[in-house]
Amino acid sequence: MPPIPQKPQTEDSTTFDPDKYFEAWGNTIEAPYDNNFRKFIIKTFGLPRDDDYGYMAQSAEVTLLHAQTCVEVGRQGNMHAWYRDAEGQLREPPNATDIAAYTDVFRAATGTAKALKGLASNAKKDSIRSDVAKHLQSLYHPPSPGSKLVVNKTKTHVNPYFDLWAWTNQNLEWAGPEERTVNVKTSHATLPVIYHHFGCVCPSYESLELIRQVSKGRVVLDLGSGNGYWTYMLRRMEPGSKKETKLEVVPIDNGMSEWRTIWVGDTVQADGVQWLQENDGGKAAVLLLVYPTVGNEFTSKMIRAYHGTTIISAGSQNTSGFTAFAKESFADWMAREMPDWERVLQIPLPSFAGKDEALFVFEKRGKGGESGPAA
């Protein structure tokens, strides 16, 4: 396997720098509100104007030109076929207001619980918005009051991935997952491009802040860290008080997947199970699995090799088989296979069109049945 680059970079770019990218975000660069997705990627990552890089999408490759063509085609040819009724017929796409309401659930300046209630209370009966709100609320498992996990709203959080994701929602007419999203097996040509540059799932401010608080000074092992976007974002999180230090995150990845952009330069290239076996099972650390792969029993192997008390996962919350396990949810597998672990929270994550994603936190119960550090 080729070595993981030891410095942040974007292939074919001589100008990309993560810190400068974030500094420029919202000033000289912003999401492609003119709907020129190809131009956005080329300009912001400093790529050649005639870029023809092949972004791998399962068994096929996508170029920026192909992705831009799909953006311009819009809903023609069922390109935006995210919602169907019980008979399998396409439903009328959601309007811009309902799409914005879903997007707002995840903004750093918005409280999730209140936003979810607003999503439901202002929805028309039998609408897509109503179905989305019902679905998200049915799976929503916020931290208990006794956990002392409180996410204060902010207007200063910078997250380019989130802003780009918000743009895709309007462009692809996506207002969030609902019960039948589990049946959606196709996606959009912009997704592999976004994956390559930003990662497989978009972190929300709430998810990052909860990881910071749950960790309580412990090292976070970002196992299967991919291109390192979550590691980079977690390292940017400000401590909760003057007594706290910046969150320490160790990115670990076997380097088997290809990424065009690498956000951190200190990824440990290693097999996850082997690394845990050689490092006391990560006993004193928090295990973070971002979009864990389904193949080769990756998720179950990592969990069983881990000897600590806190497992966090970002991935599918339905049974689509996109992450973790092919035929069941992460929560259901943990409940059956790991009865000594308690799910202490499950919150929705910004989900790309056709996806249904969430952040899970599990704590290992103590000898007396009590949970670990997050309780």
Helices and strands as residue ranges (DSSP letters): E 9-10, H 18-24, H 37-45, E 55-57, E 60-62, H 64-73, G 76-78, H 96-104, H 112-121, H 128-139, G 145-147, H 160-171, G 179-183, H 190-198, H 205-215, E 220-223, H 229-236, E 249-253, E 261-262, E 268-269, H 272-278, G 280-282, E 286-290, G 295-297, H 298-305, E 310-316, H 330-337, E 341-348, E 357-364
